[in-house]
Amino acid sequence: MATKKSSSGASKKGTSKKSAVKKAPAKTEAGQVEVSKGAAVKVSYIDTVYKFSEARRSDRIHRRKKVPKAPRGPEVIDLLPSAALSFEADVPEAALVEARGARAIPRDTISLVKNIQLNDLATADTASHVCEPSAAINGDVIFYTGNWFAAVSFDGGVNFKYIDPYKTFPDPRGMDFCCDQVVQYIQKIDLFVWLLQYTEDRFGKNVQRLAYATTANVRKGAWKFFDITPKSLGLGSRVWLDFPDLAVGQNNLYLTTNCFQGDTWQKGAVVRIDFKSFRTNTLTASKLLLDDFSLRVTQLCDTTAYFAAHRTTSSLRVYTWNETDAAPTFTDVTVASWSQQNFSSKTPDGKDWLQRADGRLTGATLRGNELWFAWGSAAGGANNRPNPFVQIARINAANMTLLQNINLWDPGFAICYAGLSTNTKNEVGASFTAGGGTRFPTHIVGILTNTQRQVTTFTSVRGPSDNKWGDYLTVRRNYPNDALFLATGYSLQSGSGMSDATPHFTIFGRSGDI
């Protein structure tokens, strides 16, 4: 059973409280995931125009679930408010080469090593306004997923082949592919992992499928997969698993998901999957079922997984789960107040691109002895921000004290959907979207540590006709040059419908690390 420690930062009067140790709630459940064997499948990569219409069928898209809101916490001030973001032009590689020849190397600016848009051949024209792009890389092999599509490149992103997630795998009984894909690369065991979410059957349950392949096998299309089911997690037969995420540790892969019954949220789940599962093709995993919504595990979390969720609008519950322990401990950490009222931001053509936004965590990473957790806030909060913004809690992992409240904000437009990761230089990279006021939705990458820098990748030419955006972006460590980052984003470059986004990937880093 987990143990609890409570830690408070500055309150409205700047006071703090002494930590106290208590037992965890009895509802915290830890145990083993039901053992299952991996299955093999040959994945087809399509390099010709592919007509696809099934993703637009309304019965294939699951209804929006009732998302629980964090209770309002006491007012907590921000003792060191962040300055508004400033943006700069990236430094092209050609300019870097020329500068190096002249011995004038701009080392701390950001360079976009690659900034490439996927075309309709790669996505079969199924990239929606809720695109949810994710990507992983090892050398010239890039695997890319969106809400309704997948694609792979074997030449570093010059060309992509389409993968139809609706037809690639055998359908579980009474289900078919839905959405919410996530991909990671595990360098330690040379493995791409690809998570797919399936629709509910007539009883209301679904599965999340975890496919895996080495780099060589990705090239061959030789994948294997496990299914994570509500039953394997010890849940009821009418539970829907939704909004998954993946994080890589030293010896384990971590999967998080929300668990709904009907439209109502029930539990948050964390699954710790031993790397040896992928070698033996037998799932070996531990589980946690928690009374916390939308848990996020820090990326690159080594031998201890840290994950968090909101307890209130001024408190995070942060869990510590060493890979040798059956159950975690947790600490409640006070953060500056944020708002979940009225997520709204109008683009120049009157579209409200944040209509479906909420305050759940979208980014988490470990930086040395620091935990970074990111989420979206509506306008207001401790600093009375004029537009929705991203708040980041920077926490000391050793004593679970708050080091800094970081805001990504601008007086003229909103910022949301921030993903986070850490490179081998121990710097935190970010991928997020900005829009509203005079700005159409714009993808931005940045480095948030040391000299903070932000660079625009692509800017939309219009707002979303259905007033939708999200629900997450990703940023990963780039391999083999792991001083760089791989980020995903998307924009609206043409068309007027609801499935005509243009996804892209960006490899970026400090100019001195190229």
HUCOR-V254406 format. One record per residue. N is the residue number from 0. RES is the residue in one letter. SS is DSSP state (a for helix, b for strand, c for the rest). OMEGA is omega in whole degrees, -180 to 180 (* if undefined). NEAR is the number of other C-alpha atoms within 12 Angstrom. Layout:
n=<N N>
res=<RES RES>
ss=<SS SS>
omega=<OMEGA OMEGA>
near=<NEAR NEAR>
//
This chain:
n=<0 1 2 3 4 5 6 7 8 9 10 11 12 13 14 15 16 17 18 19 20 21 22 23 24 25 26 27 28 29 30 31 32 33 34 35 36 37 38 39 40 41 42 43 44 45 46 47 48 49 50 51 52 53 54 55 56 57 58 59 60 61 62 63 64 65 66 67 68 69 70 71 72 73 74 75 76 77 78 79 80 81 82 83 84 85 86 87 88 89 90 91 92 93 94 95 96 97 98 99 100 101 102 103 104 105 106 107 108 109 110 111 112 113 114 115 116 117 118 119 120 121 122 123 124 125 126 127 128 129 130 131 132 133 134 135 136 137 138 139 140 141 142 143 144 145 146 147 148 149 150 151 152 153 154 155 156 157 158 159 160 161 162 163 164 165 166 167 168 169 170 171 172 173 174 175 176 177 178 179 180 181 182 183 184 185 186 187 188 189 190 191 192 193 194 195 196 197 198 199 200 201 202 203 204 205 206 207 208 209 210 211 212 213 214 215 216 217 218 219 220 221 222 223 224 225 226 227 228 229 230 231 232 233 234 235 236 237 238 239 240 241 242 243 244 245 246 247 248 249 250 251 252 253 254 255 256 257 258 259 260 261 262 263 264 265 266 267 268 269 270 271 272 273 274 275 276 277 278 279 280 281 282 283 284 285 286 287 288 289 290 291 292 293 294 295 296 297 298 299 300 301 302 303 304 305 306 307 308 309 310 311 312 313 314 315 316 317 318 319 320 321 322 323 324 325 326 327 328 329 330 331 332 333 334 335 336 337 338 339 340 341 342 343 344 345 346 347 348 349 350 351 352 353 354 355 356 357 358 359 360 361 362 363 364 365 366 367 368 369 370 371 372 373 374 375 376 377 378 379 380 381 382 383 384 385 386 387 388 389 390 391 392 393 394 395 396 397 398 399 400 401 402 403 404 405 406 407 408 409 410 411 412 413 414 415 416 417 418 419 420 421 422 423 424 425 426 427 428 429 430 431 432 433 434 435 436 437 438 439 440 441 442 443 444 445 446 447 448 449 450 451 452 453 454 455 456 457 458 459 460 461 462 463 464 465 466 467 468 469 470 471 472 473 474 475 476 477 478 479 480 481 482 483 484 485 486 487 488 489 490 491 492 493 494 495 496 497 498 499 500 501 502 503 504 505 506 507 508 509 510 511 512 513>
res=<M A T K K S S S G A S K K G T S K K S A V K K A P A K T E A G Q V E V S K G A A V K V S Y I D T V Y K F S E A R R S D R I H R R K K V P K A P R G P E V I D L L P S A A L S F E A D V P E A A L V E A R G A R A I P R D T I S L V K N I Q L N D L A T A D T A S H V C E P S A A I N G D V I F Y T G N W F A A V S F D G G V N F K Y I D P Y K T F P D P R G M D F C C D Q V V Q Y I Q K I D L F V W L L Q Y T E D R F G K N V Q R L A Y A T T A N V R K G A W K F F D I T P K S L G L G S R V W L D F P D L A V G Q N N L Y L T T N C F Q G D T W Q K G A V V R I D F K S F R T N T L T A S K L L L D D F S L R V T Q L C D T T A Y F A A H R T T S S L R V Y T W N E T D A A P T F T D V T V A S W S Q Q N F S S K T P D G K D W L Q R A D G R L T G A T L R G N E L W F A W G S A A G G A N N R P N P F V Q I A R I N A A N M T L L Q N I N L W D P G F A I C Y A G L S T N T K N E V G A S F T A G G G T R F P T H I V G I L T N T Q R Q V T T F T S V R G P S D N K W G D Y L T V R R N Y P N D A L F L A T G Y S L Q S G S G M S D A T P H F T I F G R S G D I>
ss=<c c b b b b b c c c c c c c c c c c c b b b b c c c c c b b b b c c c c b c b b b b c c c b c c c c c c c a a a c a a a c c c c c b c c c c b c c c c c c c c c c c c c c c c c c c c c a a a a a a a a a c c c c c c c c b b b b b b b b c c a a a a c c c c c c c c c c b b b b b c c b b b b b c c c c b b b b c c c c c c c b b b c c c c c c c c c c c c c b b b b b b b b b b a a a c b b b b b b b b c c c c c c c c b b b b b b b c a a a a a a c b b b b b b b b c a a a c c c c c b b b b b b b b b b c c c b b b b b b b b b b c c b b b b b b b b b b b c a a a a a c b c c b b b b b b c c c c c b b c b c c c c b b b b b b b b b c c b b b b b b b b c c c c c c b b b b b b c c c c c c c c c c c b c c c c c b c c c c c c c c b b b b b b b c c b b b b b b b b c c b c c c c b c c c b b b b b b b b c c c c b b b b b b b b c c c c c b b b b b b b b b c c c c c b b b b b b b b b c c b b b b b b b b b c c c c c b b b b b b b c c c c c c c c c c c c c c c b b b c c c c c c c b b b b b b b c c c c c c c c c c b b b b b b b b b a a a c>
omega=<-178 173 -174 169 179 -178 -179 174 -176 172 -179 180 177 -180 176 -178 178 -180 176 -180 178 176 180 176 -179 -177 176 -176 176 179 -179 174 179 -176 175 179 177 177 -178 178 174 -177 179 176 -171 -178 174 -180 -173 -180 -175 -180 -173 -178 -178 178 -174 -178 176 -176 -176 -180 179 -179 176 -176 179 177 176 175 179 180 176 178 178 -177 174 -174 -178 -176 180 172 176 -179 172 -174 -179 174 177 178 -180 -180 -180 178 178 179 -180 -180 179 179 180 -179 176 -173 175 -167 -173 174 179 173 172 -178 173 180 -164 176 174 180 -177 176 -179 -175 -173 178 -179 178 -174 177 169 -166 179 -176 178 -178 175 -172 165 -179 -179 -179 177 176 -171 176 171 -179 -173 -177 170 -179 180 176 177 180 176 176 177 178 176 172 -178 174 -178 -177 178 -174 -173 -175 173 -179 169 -176 176 -177 166 -176 179 -159 168 -180 178 179 178 170 179 -174 -174 -178 180 -175 167 176 -170 -177 179 178 -178 -180 177 174 -175 178 178 179 176 176 167 -173 -180 178 -177 180 172 179 179 -179 172 178 -179 -174 -177 -177 170 -178 169 171 172 -176 173 180 -179 178 -179 179 -178 -176 -179 -176 179 177 -170 175 -178 172 179 174 -176 174 -178 -177 -176 169 -178 177 173 179 171 -178 -178 166 -169 179 -171 179 -179 -173 164 -177 172 179 179 -173 -180 180 -178 176 -176 176 -177 -176 175 -175 173 -171 173 -177 168 172 -170 177 180 -175 172 176 177 176 178 175 175 -169 173 -175 177 177 173 178 -171 171 179 166 175 177 172 -179 173 169 -176 -180 175 -175 176 -174 176 -176 178 -176 -177 162 176 180 174 -175 179 178 177 -178 175 -173 173 180 171 168 -177 177 -176 174 -177 178 172 179 -179 -171 179 -175 -179 -178 173 -171 -178 179 178 -178 177 178 176 177 -177 179 -179 173 178 178 -175 176 179 175 171 178 -180 -178 -175 -177 178 180 -175 -179 173 -174 175 174 179 173 177 -167 173 -176 -177 -177 177 173 180 177 -174 165 180 174 167 -172 177 -180 -174 -177 -178 177 -177 172 -178 168 -178 171 -178 178 -179 172 -180 175 -178 175 -177 174 -177 -179 176 179 -179 -176 178 -173 168 -178 -172 177 -177 171 -179 172 -168 -178 -178 176 -177 -179 174 180 175 176 179 180 178 177 178 175 -179 -176 -180 178 -179 174 173 -10 178 169 178 170 -175 169 -180 176 11 177 -173 166 -179 179 170 -178 173 176 176 179 176 -175 -177 175 -179 -176 -175 179 -175 175 176 178 178 173 -178 170 -174 177 175 -179 180 -179 -178 *>
near=<23 29 23 27 29 30 31 33 36 30 25 21 13 18 16 19 17 13 19 15 16 17 18 24 17 15 17 28 28 27 26 25 31 24 25 23 20 25 24 22 22 23 31 25 32 27 22 18 18 21 17 25 19 23 31 22 14 11 15 23 24 30 18 16 21 19 26 27 23 28 20 19 27 25 27 31 27 33 23 17 21 25 16 25 29 20 22 20 18 33 31 25 27 16 20 28 20 15 18 17 11 11 11 14 21 24 22 27 30 40 38 37 32 28 32 28 31 41 31 31 29 39 45 37 37 43 45 41 42 40 42 47 52 48 45 48 44 37 25 24 34 43 52 53 47 53 47 47 49 48 49 44 34 27 17 28 33 21 27 35 36 38 36 37 40 31 25 28 31 22 24 26 16 17 27 32 37 41 42 41 43 45 44 47 44 36 29 21 25 26 34 43 44 43 46 47 43 41 33 37 25 16 18 25 33 41 42 46 41 41 41 42 36 30 32 19 23 36 25 18 29 24 32 36 34 38 36 45 35 37 25 30 40 26 31 22 24 25 36 44 51 48 42 43 47 48 48 45 34 25 29 37 49 44 46 45 45 42 46 33 25 26 23 22 28 31 35 40 48 49 49 46 38 30 30 19 29 35 21 17 26 23 33 30 33 37 40 42 37 39 27 38 39 43 47 47 47 50 46 42 36 27 24 34 45 46 52 46 45 43 33 30 35 40 35 47 42 46 38 34 37 25 28 17 20 22 31 37 33 38 40 37 45 44 47 43 42 48 39 35 25 20 33 36 39 31 31 22 22 22 26 30 44 45 28 32 39 36 45 44 45 48 48 50 48 39 31 25 22 32 45 49 49 50 45 49 45 39 36 30 35 34 33 23 31 26 37 46 49 49 48 45 45 36 40 24 32 16 22 36 34 36 28 29 39 36 44 45 39 29 26 25 36 44 49 52 52 50 52 48 49 42 35 24 23 24 33 46 52 52 50 49 50 50 45 37 27 24 30 36 47 37 44 48 53 48 40 37 25 15 17 28 35 37 38 36 39 33 30 36 24 33 41 42 27 22 28 31 47 44 43 45 50 51 51 55 43 38 32 27 24 29 28 40 48 51 50 53 53 53 44 36 28 21 21 18 22 25 38 33 46 41 49 46 48 49 48 48 47 41 31 24 27 32>
//
